[in-house]
Amino acid sequence: MNIFKKIFGTQSENENQEKIDNKSQFLPDEILPVDELFTFKFRENGGKFIYCVNINEVHENFENILEENDWFERDVCCFDSRLYNFLEENKLNFTDIQNPSFFFTSCENLIADEGSILFSSKQLKQFKIDELPANVVVFASTSQILMSKGDGLRSIKSKYDKEYPTNITAIKYFEKTSEDDFLNYGSCHKNLYLLLLEDL
């Protein structure tokens, strides 16, 4: 390698590919930061991820989701009173609902190692995942990203001290899988949008 390449660090695509090809199978894989790992796995599972720098961007992107799906002035299932202002400002009905277009919720944690979203009865009440609308919009923050489900369960335990929530479950599949895929047998998929607010 010549001196200019050493100084400026320019490499051709062939040299980059050679490095990948020559990497020993015995070396450990690169470890991604937990937020990057979550993003990668979540998208791999078919989730729609929208990163927001501030709360104004969250409101703006929520409106974009409504517009994309023609959900304005529709019925919405939402159990979290902290999210009602999003619904009120967009004239969405969340009381006396008959046939909700989507489920709008917060979550307990985002699980990086499998790209899933962890919920409890605080968000879902007594409902099972398959009893909720097929379309889901989740509002979460970057501080909720944890590496594993075990970390998520420990977080729930410390967060709720004595009155532990029930109905703890995760959504991992965001696209319909083929019926031949026995590994996903019995899993419930959702068309899911994640509005992720940077709060760290």
Secondary structure by P-SEA (a helix, b strand, c coil): ccaaaaaaccccaaaaaaaaaacccccccccccaaaaaaaaaaaabbbbbbbccaaaaaaaaaaaaaaaccccbbbbbccccaaaaaaaacccccccccccbbbbcccbbbcccbbbbbcccccccccccccccbbbbbbccccccccaaaaaaaaaaaaccccccbbbbbcccccccccccccccccccbbbbbccccc
